[in-house]
């Protein structure tokens, strides 16, 4: 089951990233539904479905789902926007193989000090223009988040210059984030976030020992109307 949990974490594209509340002028959130095509060594190709929904007032939800053959996983985080700050208040995730698996939940109390992975990914994508680690020579930015069991995880990263990326869904203005767990420097996660739509991933690459082992690209995007 350990291998499936690793698959679920990779497929949901949230295994290392995080960011806590910060006060800057950020792009306004936009509801959307996105589909990504995932290629993961040792597994058949799969589609990952990602949706950011406007729940009510200042409450939002980010959810990702993926399935391959008899394996499936999901992850969702609910958060409240207070000005430019993101406050996570509920997290749920799970995975299964042949109908057997695990489910995880974090409450507002569990998330009082650190955001969950989905809320953290949304917030991280909003503050890339303000990050001090803007090139390969810069001191890495350092972040912390709560994993699916509420344990503290760390993420170091640098931000690349804006560029236009061509993916199956079209051309998008984006910025790459090159990140790693300081305790596992042989593993690298590169995420390209949309420059205009908070939380939207354009492309993802995962490296182990310098070898590209999985990659994901945006194939469909539908912008939803706010409720």
Secondary structure by P-SEA (a helix, b strand, c coil): caaaaaaaaaaacccccccccccccccccccbbbbbbbbbccccbbbbbbbbbbcccccbbbbbbbbccccccbbbbbbbbcccbbbbcbbbbccccccccbbbbbccccccccccaaaaaaaaaaccccccccccccccccbbbbccccbbbbbbbccccbbbbbcccccccbbbbbccccccccbbbbbbbbccccccccbbbbbccccccbbbbbcbbbbbccc
